[in-house]
Amino acid sequence: MAVDDRFSAVDYVVFSIMLLISALIGVWYGCGPGGKQKTTAEYLLGDRQMKKWPVAISLLVSSLSAITILGLPGEIYTYGTQFYVVILSYVLVCAAVSTVYIPMFRRIKITSVNEYLERRFSLGMRMVGCFSFIVASTLYLFVALFAPSLAPEAVAGIPLTVSILATGVVCVFYTSLGGLRAVVWTDVFQSVIILAGLIIIAVGGVVEVGSLREVWDINQRHGRINFFDFNPDPRVRNTFWTITIGGALGVLPIWAIAQIFVQRYLAVKTLRDARRALWLNFPGLFLVVTICVLDGMVIFATYADCDLKEQRKITTGDQHYIISSKFHVFGGTGGHH
């Protein structure tokens, strides 16, 4: 069965509804019954009255951008399962953040992490922190908007510029209108879509390959199954040490002091709720990373005996996951035909 490279009318409607719901959440909390944002505390911190479970989901979605959703399966497809142990690094990060950073930020009752820089050092240091944050966030957004725009381009031929502008405009709209409440509840909505998509791709791929056992066997025959490589050589690309310790050191600054995370730690009622929100995020993180790894294994099992670049089905490595998703979701023949 051939797969149409263009969206149908139904596909465009579903895609538009997703963007519309995100925008409407902003309207609900900005102008509607969800409550207008009358004070800075309401707008930036949800009046510090938010529930821990939506904040936990928001933390999860904040740490799992499209870069992760596309990049992790691509990593597993290309290099094998070694990167899965990155999940252990998040245990170290959660322990450090819940013990040291969350209590400190809640104790000094700030709104922005840059306030701490002014209190601890000077106004000049706060300005340096603000400037650095703006530059870092802008550079990150370039990639964060580019990654999800690859999917519409690959499966529907929608130009990257159009996808980037549409996504960016909707995000700016609901964020600026509804504040943190809108952001958190949009994250909850989008988490359902993300998880459903990952599961559909994994299940569809497993069914196409034959069974989960067959997926494992194909990966094992090609030497892809390797979770615990304790090689101390720092020149090796991925080892247990570089992924767990290196991963923890790389992620810790983001989870500990980045405004997008600290703002959520401060949005719940109590210190206990903030810590629980952080730890409640971990099971979801474990689930998503596990499914992403399974997706990567499924992609490899599907295309183990062919090269998509040679067949001109993809032009870049980023599209391995996208083209596989298209085949699995829409019932294509994948790499076995």
Steps between C-alpha positions, in 0.01 A plus 500: 500500500644833400503794734380839381763765569237771546256570780136429427227744600446301820869530589491877457185523712657298784820706482301824509284381790812429706626854445154642563458319832838631614394853408162461671667397825674836493168675438337304786759614754553844352147620434254223586365310800847369583570836660669815376861554600467810719831494687859412424477202735194368314654550159850368569439248781132404486462691828717225655189284529546244223453127555805279502394247235448743208824671597672160497372435147607849396850431633504182294395675180745783564787252518381302195489730202470388139879480504473206742201338330679499164858477620480212749349244258751620242782446750381145574453428128852617420708388798300240695342491844792625711345845541202354690698514826460880482190438710731434797644850470155646563484320835818680605367831371162467676674413827729804481228743391244388761757509780693820425344728242123482551520575877733795434286663232179454696657634819605832344157544330613626160318519168800485267831322554670824401370657820732267686798636304413854606453406863815291513726720285379821329261653251769475235527124553122475469516680165772262383281207605199643315702557184651151513156345549354689204786399272494135612122476470502657155766263372312205650173608339662496159552125537183433702280651227700347217476142628118462504479681166696217340200269538244705299764559235580128471144364500302787351742717309417803716791750477713528813437874520122454511518234773743702710290816476173317575642323803676809627196725465272256686752454781552873542122555493398260777806579713463878489124486552459231764828510691642202684160336552446486124852369443462223759160381378611518136791279601254254654297491177808464282643226721199282413562557129872431534453179698223374271713563193802321645290199602327478161833505319649235731200268480462546124868430449501191721198362314668567166826333600312204644541511875688673778726197520585534132584867550737404781657214303569716193665766712699237686621331180635833379675572830263779604418378853750645743377673814797485736834580343729580791800584282690782677654630175372859455556475124214250464188682380249349746577312820316452827716769660471766232124459472408480870753736659550717194127507436427602859755782490360617167136498609541623859544872418177494298289316756651689794516865397334548159204736527259262322555241775538726804179681404312172528663408832373831636148467356377232742380564853769344719857375496366146537281544191796636302712199588215263420443670164865447414497132597158437341657619177750215511264204427368688198854574389593135539197394295563746216873422478423126502249534216741722304768233536250235389410718202868522407535123523186453291630737234827309482321165483276633222784637289784270606547367147467823304643851490239773479752754374602275212132453414457881514214470749682736734762770452618541860541273801233698686237358268550135596249531781256711298492272196465195724214667686325567171523138393389360835212740561362496147550131434794502260722209414803638681839350444382145444374562149 
